[in-house]
Amino acid sequence: MNAKAKGTNAERDLIHQFWSNDWAAVRIAGSGSMKYPSPDILASNNRRKVGIECKSTKNQYQYLTKEEIENLKKFCSLFGAEPWVGVKFKSFWYFLSLDSLKETGKNFVVSQELAKQKGLTFNELLGFI
């Protein structure tokens, strides 16, 4: 399975998790490749709206471009949603606020260690814990 298909499957699995917990969620196909900024996933439970830039990796580190983060910020600001970065390390999701990301100069990086320290689990993101 190529990297794009792996990422798409991870996003779809996350969509199912939201719906299983009484949140509406949609995947925005083509995010990052169209003229306008958009997150990979939009989700809401009528009290909160979240926009999530999703990444999936088997590595210890996941890089995001400054453009990806700026686009997420812009969209969420205009839409009235909380911006989050979701990184799936192997089989476990972590959700990080943009303030938690580590800047490397040209990019941002999320290590598995940083995700465990500062990230939220799916249930924590939804406010269950």
N, CA, C and O atoms as a MOPAC input file, in Angstrom:
PM7 MOZYME 1SCF
protein

 N      0.84700 1    -1.17300 1     0.00000 1
 C      0.00000 1     0.00000 1     0.00000 1
 C      0.89800 1     1.24300 1     0.00000 1
 O      1.83800 1     1.34800 1     0.78800 1
 N      0.58700 1     2.17500 1    -0.89600 1
 C      1.42100 1     3.38300 1    -0.95000 1
 C      1.08600 1     4.32600 1     0.20400 1
 O      0.09400 1     4.13800 1     0.90800 1
 N      1.91900 1     5.32800 1     0.38100 1
 C      1.78900 1     6.24700 1     1.53200 1
 C      0.47500 1     7.01400 1     1.49600 1
 O     -0.14300 1     7.23900 1     2.53600 1
 N      0.04300 1     7.41600 1     0.30000 1
 C     -1.21200 1     8.17600 1     0.18900 1
 C     -2.40000 1     7.31800 1     0.61700 1
 O     -3.27400 1     7.79200 1     1.34300 1
 N     -2.44100 1     6.07300 1     0.18000 1
 C     -3.52900 1     5.16500 1     0.54700 1
 C     -3.51100 1     4.88700 1     2.04800 1
 O     -4.56400 1     4.79000 1     2.67800 1
 N     -2.31300 1     4.76100 1     2.61900 1
 C     -2.18500 1     4.53200 1     4.06000 1
 C     -2.74700 1     5.72200 1     4.83500 1
 O     -3.46100 1     5.54600 1     5.82200 1
 N     -2.42600 1     6.92100 1     4.38700 1
 C     -2.93800 1     8.12200 1     5.04300 1
 C     -4.44900 1     8.24400 1     4.91400 1
 O     -5.12900 1     8.61000 1     5.87300 1
 N     -4.97100 1     7.94100 1     3.74200 1
 C     -6.41500 1     7.99400 1     3.51400 1
 C     -7.13100 1     6.99500 1     4.42200 1
 O     -8.15700 1     7.32400 1     5.01600 1
 N     -6.60300 1     5.79500 1     4.53000 1
 C     -7.21100 1     4.78200 1     5.40600 1
 C     -7.18100 1     5.21700 1     6.86200 1
 O     -8.14700 1     4.99800 1     7.59200 1
 N     -6.08400 1     5.83000 1     7.29500 1
 C     -5.98000 1     6.31900 1     8.67100 1
 C     -7.03600 1     7.39200 1     8.92100 1
 O     -7.68300 1     7.38900 1     9.96800 1
 N     -7.21700 1     8.30700 1     7.97000 1
 C     -8.23200 1     9.35800 1     8.10300 1
 C     -9.63000 1     8.75600 1     8.17100 1
 O    -10.45000 1     9.18400 1     8.98200 1
 N     -9.90200 1     7.77700 1     7.33300 1
 C    -11.23300 1     7.13200 1     7.33900 1
 C    -11.49600 1     6.41800 1     8.66400 1
 O    -12.61100 1     6.46300 1     9.18300 1
 N    -10.48500 1     5.76700 1     9.20400 1
 C    -10.64200 1     5.11100 1    10.50800 1
 C    -10.95500 1     6.14400 1    11.58400 1
 O    -11.78500 1     5.89800 1    12.46000 1
 N    -10.30100 1     7.28700 1    11.52400 1
 C    -10.55000 1     8.34600 1    12.48900 1
 C    -11.98000 1     8.89100 1    12.34900 1
 O    -12.63400 1     9.17900 1    13.35000 1
 N    -12.45300 1     9.03000 1    11.12700 1
 C    -13.83900 1     9.46400 1    10.88600 1
 C    -14.81100 1     8.50300 1    11.58300 1
 O    -15.75400 1     8.94200 1    12.24300 1
 N    -14.58300 1     7.20500 1    11.43600 1
 C    -15.45100 1     6.20500 1    12.07900 1
 C    -15.42400 1     6.34100 1    13.59900 1
 O    -16.45200 1     6.18800 1    14.25700 1
 N    -14.24500 1     6.63000 1    14.15600 1
 C    -14.14600 1     6.81200 1    15.60700 1
 C    -14.97600 1     8.00900 1    16.06700 1
 O    -15.66300 1     7.93300 1    17.08600 1
 N    -14.91700 1     9.10800 1    15.32500 1
 C    -15.73800 1    10.27100 1    15.68400 1
 C    -17.22000 1     9.90600 1    15.66300 1
 O    -17.93700 1    10.16800 1    16.62900 1
 N    -17.67900 1     9.30700 1    14.57600 1
 C    -19.10200 1     8.96300 1    14.46800 1
 C    -19.52900 1     7.97400 1    15.56700 1
 O    -20.65600 1     8.03800 1    16.05800 1
 N    -18.63500 1     7.07300 1    15.94300 1
 C    -18.94600 1     6.11000 1    17.01300 1
 C    -19.08900 1     6.77000 1    18.37500 1
 O    -19.60200 1     6.16100 1    19.31400 1
 N    -18.63900 1     8.00900 1    18.48100 1
 C    -18.70900 1     8.75000 1    19.73900 1
 C    -19.62900 1     9.96500 1    19.65200 1
 O    -19.45600 1    10.94300 1    20.38000 1
 N    -20.60400 1     9.89100 1    18.75500 1
 C    -21.62700 1    10.93600 1    18.59100 1
 C    -21.07000 1    12.27800 1    18.16100 1
 O    -21.58900 1    13.32400 1    18.55200 1
 N    -20.03500 1    12.25400 1    17.37200 1
 C    -19.51200 1    13.44700 1    16.71600 1
 C    -19.74700 1    13.27000 1    15.21700 1
 O    -19.55700 1    12.17700 1    14.68300 1
 N    -20.15600 1    14.33200 1    14.54400 1
 C    -20.22200 1    14.31800 1    13.08500 1
 C    -18.82700 1    14.63400 1    12.56300 1
 O    -18.13600 1    15.49200 1    13.11200 1
 N    -18.41300 1    13.94900 1    11.51500 1
 C    -17.07300 1    14.17000 1    10.97800 1
 C    -17.06300 1    13.90400 1     9.48100 1
 O    -17.76300 1    13.02200 1     8.98300 1
 N    -16.25800 1    14.68200 1     8.78100 1
 C    -16.07500 1    14.49200 1     7.34400 1
 C    -14.59700 1    14.59100 1     7.01200 1
 O    -13.83300 1    15.31400 1     7.65000 1
 N    -14.23100 1    13.84700 1     6.00300 1
 C    -12.87700 1    13.90400 1     5.46100 1
 C    -12.93300 1    14.81000 1     4.24700 1
 O    -13.82300 1    14.67600 1     3.40700 1
 N    -11.99500 1    15.72500 1     4.15200 1
 C    -11.96300 1    16.65400 1     3.02600 1
 C    -10.94900 1    16.12500 1     2.01600 1
 O     -9.74200 1    16.31400 1     2.16600 1
 N    -11.46500 1    15.46200 1     0.99100 1
 C    -10.59300 1    14.90400 1    -0.04400 1
 C     -9.89300 1    16.03500 1    -0.77700 1
 O    -10.50500 1    17.06200 1    -1.07000 1
 N     -8.64200 1    15.85700 1    -1.06900 1
 C     -7.88900 1    16.86600 1    -1.80200 1
 C     -7.33100 1    17.97400 1    -0.94300 1
 O     -6.73700 1    18.92000 1    -1.46000 1
 N     -7.51400 1    17.87300 1     0.38300 1
 C     -6.94800 1    18.91600 1     1.23800 1
 C     -5.44100 1    18.96000 1     1.00500 1
 O     -4.78900 1    17.92500 1     0.86700 1
 N     -4.91000 1    20.15800 1     0.96300 1
 C     -3.48900 1    20.32500 1     0.70400 1
 C     -3.13900 1    20.39300 1    -0.76400 1
 O     -2.01100 1    20.74000 1    -1.11400 1
 N     -4.09300 1    20.06600 1    -1.64100 1
 C     -3.78500 1    20.10200 1    -3.06800 1
 C     -4.74400 1    21.00100 1    -3.84000 1
 O     -4.72300 1    21.02700 1    -5.07100 1
 N     -5.58000 1    21.73500 1    -3.11900 1
 C     -6.47800 1    22.65100 1    -3.81400 1
 C     -6.09700 1    24.09000 1    -3.50700 1
 O     -5.23100 1    24.35600 1    -2.67400 1
 N     -6.75400 1    25.00600 1    -4.18800 1
 C     -6.42600 1    26.42100 1    -4.10000 1
 C     -6.62600 1    26.98900 1    -2.69800 1
 O     -5.86900 1    27.85700 1    -2.26400 1
 N     -7.64100 1    26.50200 1    -1.99400 1
 C     -7.99200 1    27.05600 1    -0.68800 1
 C     -7.49200 1    26.16400 1     0.44200 1
 O     -7.41700 1    24.94500 1     0.28700 1
 N     -7.15000 1    26.76800 1     1.57900 1
 C     -6.67400 1    25.95400 1     2.70500 1
 C     -7.81300 1    25.13200 1     3.29700 1
 O     -8.95500 1    25.59000 1     3.35200 1
 N     -7.50300 1    23.94200 1     3.73100 1
 C     -8.49000 1    23.10500 1     4.41800 1
 C     -7.77700 1    22.02000 1     5.20600 1
 O     -6.70300 1    21.56000 1     4.81800 1
 N     -8.38200 1    21.61400 1     6.32100 1
 C     -7.80600 1    20.50600 1     7.09300 1
 C     -8.18400 1    19.17500 1     6.44100 1
 O     -8.98900 1    19.13900 1     5.51000 1
 N     -7.60600 1    18.10000 1     6.92900 1
 C     -7.95500 1    16.77200 1     6.42600 1
 C     -9.31700 1    16.33100 1     6.94300 1
 O    -10.07900 1    15.67500 1     6.23300 1
 N     -9.61700 1    16.70000 1     8.19600 1
 C    -10.87000 1    16.28000 1     8.82800 1
 C    -11.50900 1    17.46000 1     9.54800 1
 O    -10.82900 1    18.25200 1    10.20200 1
 N    -12.81500 1    17.56200 1     9.41800 1
 C    -13.62300 1    18.49100 1    10.20700 1
 C    -14.56400 1    17.65400 1    11.04500 1
 O    -15.19300 1    16.72900 1    10.53200 1
 N    -14.67100 1    17.96600 1    12.33700 1
 C    -15.54900 1    17.21000 1    13.22700 1
 C    -16.20300 1    18.16100 1    14.22300 1
 O    -15.62600 1    19.17800 1    14.60700 1
 N    -17.42200 1    17.80600 1    14.63200 1
 C    -18.14700 1    18.63200 1    15.60000 1
 C    -19.14800 1    17.77800 1    16.36800 1
 O    -19.66200 1    16.77300 1    15.87600 1
 N    -19.39900 1    18.22400 1    17.59600 1
 C    -20.45100 1    17.58100 1    18.39900 1
 C    -21.49900 1    18.61600 1    18.80700 1
 O    -22.20600 1    18.41200 1    19.79400 1
 N    -21.61000 1    19.69600 1    18.08500 1
 C    -22.55100 1    20.79200 1    18.33300 1
 C    -22.10100 1    21.71900 1    19.45200 1
 O    -22.70000 1    22.77800 1    19.64000 1
 N    -21.08800 1    21.36200 1    20.18600 1
 C    -20.51200 1    22.25300 1    21.20100 1
 C    -19.12100 1    22.71200 1    20.78300 1
 O    -18.69600 1    23.82200 1    21.10200 1
 N    -18.42600 1    21.84500 1    20.07000 1
 C    -17.05500 1    22.13800 1    19.62600 1
 C    -16.90600 1    21.77100 1    18.16200 1
 O    -17.55700 1    20.85100 1    17.66600 1
 N    -16.03800 1    22.50800 1    17.47600 1
 C    -15.64900 1    22.18400 1    16.10600 1
 C    -14.13700 1    22.05700 1    16.09100 1
 O    -13.43100 1    22.90500 1    16.63900 1
 N    -13.64400 1    21.00700 1    15.47000 1
 C    -12.20400 1    20.82000 1    15.35300 1
 C    -11.83400 1    20.59100 1    13.89200 1
 O    -12.54700 1    19.91100 1    13.15300 1
 N    -10.70500 1    21.17400 1    13.49200 1
 C    -10.10100 1    20.91700 1    12.19400 1
 C     -8.79200 1    20.20300 1    12.45100 1
 O     -7.97800 1    20.65700 1    13.25500 1
 N     -8.58700 1    19.09800 1    11.77700 1
 C     -7.42000 1    18.26500 1    12.06300 1
 C     -6.59700 1    18.02900 1    10.80500 1
 O     -7.11000 1    17.56000 1     9.78900 1
 N     -5.32600 1    18.35800 1    10.88800 1
 C     -4.35700 1    17.97800 1     9.86800 1
 C     -3.80900 1    16.63100 1    10.31300 1
 O     -3.22100 1    16.52600 1    11.39000 1
 N     -3.99500 1    15.60100 1     9.49700 1
 C     -3.65700 1    14.22900 1     9.88900 1
 C     -2.38100 1    13.73700 1     9.21800 1
 O     -2.11400 1    14.03200 1     8.05300 1
 N     -1.61000 1    12.98700 1     9.97800 1
 C     -0.41500 1    12.32100 1     9.46900 1
 C     -0.37000 1    10.91900 1    10.06800 1
 O     -0.82500 1    10.69700 1    11.19100 1
 N      0.17900 1     9.98400 1     9.31200 1
 C      0.31800 1     8.61600 1     9.79000 1
 C      1.73200 1     8.13700 1     9.44600 1
 O      2.19500 1     8.30000 1     8.31700 1
 N      2.40600 1     7.55000 1    10.42700 1
 C      3.78400 1     7.12500 1    10.20000 1
 C      4.13800 1     5.90400 1    11.03500 1
 O      3.53100 1     5.64200 1    12.07300 1
 N      5.12900 1     5.16900 1    10.56200 1
 C      5.71200 1     4.08000 1    11.34700 1
 C      7.05100 1     4.51200 1    11.91600 1
 O      7.70800 1     3.75300 1    12.62900 1
 N      7.45400 1     5.74000 1    11.59700 1
 C      8.72400 1     6.28300 1    12.07600 1
 C      8.56400 1     6.90500 1    13.46000 1
 O      7.45900 1     6.96900 1    13.99800 1
 N      9.66600 1     7.35600 1    14.02500 1
 C      9.65600 1     8.01600 1    15.32900 1
 C      9.34800 1     9.50500 1    15.21900 1
 O      9.04400 1    10.15800 1    16.21800 1
 N      9.42800 1    10.04400 1    13.99000 1
 C      9.22000 1    11.47400 1    13.77000 1
 C      8.26300 1    11.69300 1    12.61000 1
 O      8.23400 1    10.92000 1    11.65200 1
 N      7.48100 1    12.75900 1    12.71400 1
 C      6.61800 1    13.16300 1    11.61000 1
 C      6.82300 1    14.65400 1    11.36600 1
 O      6.70100 1    15.46300 1    12.28600 1
 N      7.13100 1    15.00700 1    10.13400 1
 C      7.36000 1    16.40500 1     9.77700 1
 C      6.12800 1    16.99200 1     9.10600 1
 O      5.40600 1    16.30500 1     8.38400 1
 N      5.90300 1    18.27700 1     9.36000 1
 C      4.83100 1    19.02800 1     8.72000 1
 C      5.44200 1    20.32100 1     8.19300 1
 O      6.30700 1    20.91500 1     8.83600 1
 N      4.99400 1    20.74400 1     7.03800 1
 C      5.53000 1    21.98500 1     6.48800 1
 C      4.87900 1    23.17900 1     7.17500 1
 O      3.78400 1    23.07900 1     7.73000 1
 N      5.57200 1    24.30100 1     7.12500 1
 C      5.00700 1    25.53800 1     7.67300 1
 C      3.73600 1    25.90100 1     6.91300 1
 O      2.79600 1    26.43900 1     7.49700 1
 N      3.70400 1    25.61300 1     5.63100 1
 C      2.51800 1    25.90600 1     4.82000 1
 C      1.31200 1    25.09600 1     5.30100 1
 O      0.20300 1    25.62600 1     5.37800 1
 N      1.51900 1    23.82200 1     5.62300 1
 C      0.41700 1    23.00100 1     6.13800 1
 C     -0.15800 1    23.60200 1     7.41700 1
 O     -1.37600 1    23.66200 1     7.59100 1
 N      0.71800 1    24.04200 1     8.30200 1
 C      0.27800 1    24.60200 1     9.58300 1
 C     -0.39300 1    25.95600 1     9.37700 1
 O     -1.41900 1    26.23400 1     9.99800 1
 N      0.16400 1    26.79300 1     8.52500 1
 C     -0.45100 1    28.09700 1     8.24400 1
 C     -1.82600 1    27.93100 1     7.61100 1
 O     -2.75900 1    28.65900 1     7.95200 1
 N     -1.95700 1    26.98000 1     6.69600 1
 C     -3.26200 1    26.72300 1     6.07300 1
 C     -4.28000 1    26.22600 1     7.08900 1
 O     -5.44500 1    26.62000 1     7.04600 1
 N     -3.84700 1    25.36500 1     8.00100 1
 C     -4.73400 1    24.87100 1     9.05100 1
 C     -5.20000 1    26.02200 1     9.93400 1
 O     -6.38700 1    26.13800 1    10.23900 1
 N     -4.25300 1    26.87600 1    10.34400 1
 C     -4.59900 1    28.03700 1    11.16700 1
 C     -5.60600 1    28.93700 1    10.46500 1
 O     -6.60200 1    29.35200 1    11.05800 1
 N     -5.33900 1    29.23400 1     9.20500 1
 C     -6.20200 1    30.15200 1     8.45200 1
 C     -7.61200 1    29.58300 1     8.32500 1
 O     -8.58800 1    30.27600 1     8.61000 1
 N     -7.72100 1    28.33100 1     7.90000 1
 C     -9.03900 1    27.73200 1     7.73500 1
 C     -9.80700 1    27.72400 1     9.05300 1
 O    -10.96100 1    28.14900 1     9.11400 1
 N     -9.16100 1    27.24300 1    10.09200 1
 C     -9.84500 1    27.11300 1    11.38200 1
 C    -10.25200 1    28.47700 1    11.93600 1
 O    -11.30200 1    28.59700 1    12.56700 1
 N     -9.44000 1    29.49400 1    11.71000 1
 C     -9.79000 1    30.83600 1    12.15300 1
 C    -11.05100 1    31.32700 1    11.43500 1
 O    -11.95400 1    31.87300 1    12.06800 1
 N    -11.10900 1    31.13400 1    10.13300 1
 C    -12.27100 1    31.57000 1     9.36200 1
 C    -13.51500 1    30.72400 1     9.65500 1
 O    -14.63500 1    31.23400 1     9.63000 1
 N    -13.31700 1    29.44500 1     9.92900 1
 C    -14.42700 1    28.51200 1    10.12900 1
 C    -14.92400 1    28.49000 1    11.57600 1
 O    -16.03500 1    28.03700 1    11.85000 1
 N    -14.09600 1    28.97900 1    12.49100 1
 C    -14.46400 1    28.94400 1    13.90000 1
 C    -14.22600 1    27.59300 1    14.54100 1
 O    -14.97900 1    27.17200 1    15.42000 1
 N    -13.17300 1    26.91100 1    14.09800 1
 C    -12.84400 1    25.58000 1    14.62300 1
 C    -11.49600 1    25.62400 1    15.34000 1
 O    -10.66100 1    26.48700 1    15.06800 1
 N    -11.29800 1    24.68600 1    16.25300 1
 C    -10.01600 1    24.52600 1    16.93400 1
 C     -9.05300 1    23.79200 1    15.99100 1
 O     -9.40900 1    22.74600 1    15.44600 1
 N     -7.83900 1    24.32500 1    15.79100 1
 C     -6.87300 1    23.61700 1    14.94400 1
 C     -6.08800 1    22.57400 1    15.73900 1
 O     -5.58000 1    22.86200 1    16.82200 1
 N     -5.99500 1    21.37700 1    15.19900 1
 C     -5.24400 1    20.29200 1    15.82700 1
 C     -4.43400 1    19.55900 1    14.76300 1
 O     -4.81700 1    19.50100 1    13.59400 1
 N     -3.31800 1    19.00800 1    15.19100 1
 C     -2.54100 1    18.09800 1    14.35900 1
 C     -2.70800 1    16.71300 1    14.96700 1
 O     -2.43400 1    16.50400 1    16.14900 1
 N     -3.16000 1    15.77200 1    14.14600 1
 C     -3.30500 1    14.38900 1    14.58700 1
 C     -2.22700 1    13.54500 1    13.93200 1
 O     -2.09900 1    13.52700 1    12.70800 1
 N     -1.45300 1    12.84700 1    14.75300 1
 C     -0.40600 1    11.97200 1    14.21900 1
 C     -0.66200 1    10.56300 1    14.72500 1
 O     -0.78700 1    10.32000 1    15.92500 1
 N     -0.73700 1     9.64600 1    13.77600 1
 C     -0.90700 1     8.23000 1    14.12400 1
 C      0.46800 1     7.57400 1    14.03700 1
 O      1.01300 1     7.37600 1    12.95100 1
 N      1.01600 1     7.24200 1    15.20800 1
 C      2.28500 1     6.52300 1    15.27900 1
 C      1.95400 1     5.04100 1    15.37500 1
 O      1.40000 1     4.57900 1    16.37300 1
 N      2.29900 1     4.31000 1    14.33500 1
 C      1.95800 1     2.89000 1    14.21300 1
 C      0.44700 1     2.72400 1    14.30600 1
 O     -0.22700 1     2.84400 1    13.28300 1
 N     -0.11300 1     2.45500 1    15.47100 1
 C     -1.56200 1     2.24600 1    15.54100 1
 C     -2.24800 1     3.13800 1    16.57600 1
 O     -3.39900 1     2.88700 1    16.93300 1
 N     -1.56800 1     4.16700 1    17.05800 1
 C     -2.13400 1     4.99800 1    18.11600 1
 C     -2.11400 1     6.47300 1    17.72200 1
 O     -1.07900 1     7.00100 1    17.31600 1
 N     -3.26100 1     7.12900 1    17.84500 1
 C     -3.38600 1     8.54800 1    17.52000 1
 C     -3.02200 1     9.44100 1    18.70600 1
 O     -3.35800 1     9.15300 1    19.85500 1
 N     -2.32600 1    10.53100 1    18.39300 1
 C     -2.08300 1    11.61400 1    19.34700 1
 C     -2.51400 1    12.91100 1    18.66600 1
 O     -2.34200 1    13.07600 1    17.45800 1
 N     -3.07400 1    13.82500 1    19.45100 1
 C     -3.55100 1    15.10200 1    18.92900 1
 C     -2.83000 1    16.21900 1    19.65400 1
 O     -2.82400 1    16.28200 1    20.88300 1
 N     -2.22100 1    17.10300 1    18.86900 1
 C     -1.40200 1    18.16400 1    19.44200 1
 C     -1.93500 1    19.53500 1    19.03800 1
 O     -2.34600 1    19.75900 1    17.89900 1
 N     -1.91100 1    20.44300 1    20.01500 1
 C     -2.22700 1    21.83000 1    19.70700 1
 C     -1.05600 1    22.38600 1    18.91200 1
 O      0.05200 1    21.85100 1    18.96800 1
 N     -1.30100 1    23.45100 1    18.18100 1
 C     -0.23600 1    24.02300 1    17.35800 1
 C      0.89700 1    24.58200 1    18.20700 1
 O      2.04200 1    24.63300 1    17.76000 1
 N      0.58400 1    25.00000 1    19.42700 1
 C      1.61400 1    25.49900 1    20.34500 1
 C      2.57000 1    24.40100 1    20.79400 1
 O      3.68400 1    24.69100 1    21.23000 1
 N      2.14900 1    23.15600 1    20.69400 1
 C      2.97700 1    22.02800 1    21.14400 1
 C      3.97900 1    21.56300 1    20.09800 1
 O      4.89500 1    20.80300 1    20.41200 1
 N      3.81500 1    22.01000 1    18.85900 1
 C      4.69300 1    21.55300 1    17.79100 1
 C      6.08600 1    22.14100 1    17.94600 1
 O      6.24900 1    23.26600 1    18.41900 1
 N      7.07600 1    21.37900 1    17.54700 1
 C      8.46100 1    21.84000 1    17.61700 1
 C      8.88100 1    22.33200 1    16.23100 1
 O      8.79200 1    21.60400 1    15.24200 1
 N      9.34100 1    23.58700 1    16.18400 1
 C      9.78100 1    24.18400 1    14.92500 1
 C     11.23100 1    23.81600 1    14.67200 1
 O     12.06600 1    23.88200 1    15.57400 1
 N     11.52700 1    23.42400 1    13.42100 1
 C     12.89300 1    23.03400 1    13.07200 1
 C     13.58000 1    24.05500 1    12.19000 1
 O     14.72100 1    23.83800 1    11.78100 1
 N     12.93400 1    25.14300 1    11.89100 1
 C     13.46900 1    26.13500 1    10.95600 1
 C     12.59000 1    26.17600 1     9.72800 1
 O     11.84100 1    27.13000 1     9.52100 1
 N     12.68300 1    25.12600 1     8.90300 1
 C     11.87200 1    25.05500 1     7.68600 1
 C     10.54200 1    24.35200 1     7.90500 1
 O      9.59100 1    24.56500 1     7.15200 1
 N     10.47500 1    23.53000 1     8.91400 1
 C      9.30400 1    22.68800 1     9.14200 1
 C      8.92600 1    22.67200 1    10.62000 1
 O      9.50600 1    23.37100 1    11.45000 1
 N      7.93600 1    21.84800 1    10.90300 1
 C      7.60000 1    21.48500 1    12.27400 1
 C      7.78300 1    19.97800 1    12.36900 1
 O      7.61800 1    19.25300 1    11.38800 1
 N      8.12500 1    19.52300 1    13.56300 1
 C      8.31800 1    18.08800 1    13.74600 1
 C      7.59000 1    17.65100 1    15.00700 1
 O      7.54600 1    18.36500 1    16.01000 1
 N      7.02000 1    16.45500 1    14.92200 1
 C      6.39500 1    15.82100 1    16.07900 1
 C      7.09100 1    14.48300 1    16.26600 1
 O      7.02800 1    13.61100 1    15.40000 1
 N      7.75400 1    14.33000 1    17.40300 1
 C      8.36000 1    13.03200 1    17.70900 1
 C      7.34000 1    12.21300 1    18.48300 1
 O      6.40100 1    12.75300 1    19.06800 1
 N      7.53600 1    10.92200 1    18.47800 1
 C      6.63700 1    10.06200 1    19.24700 1
 C      6.72000 1    10.42100 1    20.72600 1
 O      5.71600 1    10.38400 1    21.43600 1
 N      7.91000 1    10.76700 1    21.18500 1
 C      8.09400 1    11.15600 1    22.59100 1
 C      7.32400 1    12.44600 1    22.90700 1
 O      6.64200 1    12.52800 1    23.92800 1
 N      7.43400 1    13.45000 1    22.03200 1
 C      6.69700 1    14.70400 1    22.21600 1
 C      5.19400 1    14.45000 1    22.20800 1
 O      4.45600 1    15.02100 1    23.01200 1
 N      4.75000 1    13.59900 1    21.30400 1
 C      3.32000 1    13.28300 1    21.21700 1
 C      2.82300 1    12.65200 1    22.51400 1
 O      1.73100 1    12.97600 1    22.98100 1
 N      3.60300 1    11.76600 1    23.08900 1
 C      3.21300 1    11.12600 1    24.34900 1
 C      3.19800 1    12.12700 1    25.50100 1
 O      2.35100 1    12.03900 1    26.39000 1
 N      4.13700 1    13.08100 1    25.48700 1
 C      4.23500 1    14.06800 1    26.56500 1
 C      3.16600 1    15.15200 1    26.47700 1
 O      2.52900 1    15.48100 1    27.47900 1
 N      2.96800 1    15.70700 1    25.28600 1
 C      2.11100 1    16.88500 1    25.14400 1
 C      0.82100 1    16.63000 1    24.38500 1
 O     -0.08400 1    17.46400 1    24.40300 1
 N      0.72800 1    15.50200 1    23.72600 1
 C     -0.45100 1    15.21500 1    22.91800 1
 C     -1.60600 1    14.66700 1    23.74400 1
 O     -1.42700 1    14.20500 1    24.87200 1
 N     -2.78200 1    14.72900 1    23.15900 1
 C     -3.98100 1    14.15600 1    23.76500 1
 C     -4.32900 1    12.85700 1    23.06100 1
 O     -4.06700 1    12.69700 1    21.86900 1
 N     -4.91300 1    11.94200 1    23.79400 1
 C     -5.46000 1    10.74100 1    23.16600 1
 C     -6.77900 1    11.12700 1    22.49900 1
 O     -7.25800 1    12.24700 1    22.67500 1
 N     -7.35200 1    10.22900 1    21.75600 1
 C     -8.64100 1    10.50100 1    21.10900 1
 C     -9.70100 1    10.83600 1    22.14400 1
 O    -10.43800 1    11.80800 1    21.97900 1
 N     -9.79200 1    10.04000 1    23.22000 1
 C    -10.79200 1    10.30300 1    24.26300 1
 C    -10.55100 1    11.63800 1    24.96400 1
 O    -11.50300 1    12.33500 1    25.31800 1
 N     -9.29800 1    11.99300 1    25.16200 1
 C     -8.98700 1    13.28100 1    25.77600 1
 C     -9.39100 1    14.42700 1    24.84700 1
 O     -9.91900 1    15.44100 1    25.30400 1
 N     -9.14700 1    14.26800 1    23.56300 1
 C     -9.54900 1    15.29100 1    22.59500 1
 C    -11.06100 1    15.52100 1    22.65300 1
 O    -11.52700 1    16.65800 1    22.59200 1
 N    -11.80700 1    14.44500 1    22.76900 1
 C    -13.26100 1    14.55100 1    22.81200 1
 C    -13.77100 1    15.01900 1    24.15800 1
 O    -14.95500 1    15.32900 1    24.29400 1
 N    -12.89600 1    15.07800 1    25.16700 1
 C    -13.29400 1    15.55100 1    26.48800 1
 C    -13.84700 1    14.47800 1    27.39600 1
 O    -14.53300 1    14.77900 1    28.37400 1
 N    -13.55100 1    13.20900 1    27.07700 1
 C    -14.05200 1    12.10200 1    27.89100 1
 C    -13.19500 1    11.82600 1    29.10600 1
 O    -13.63000 1    11.12800 1    30.02200 1
 N    -11.98200 1    12.35900 1    29.13300 1
 C    -11.08400 1    12.08900 1    30.26700 1
 C    -10.64600 1    13.40400 1    30.87700 1
 O     -9.88700 1    13.41300 1    31.84600 1

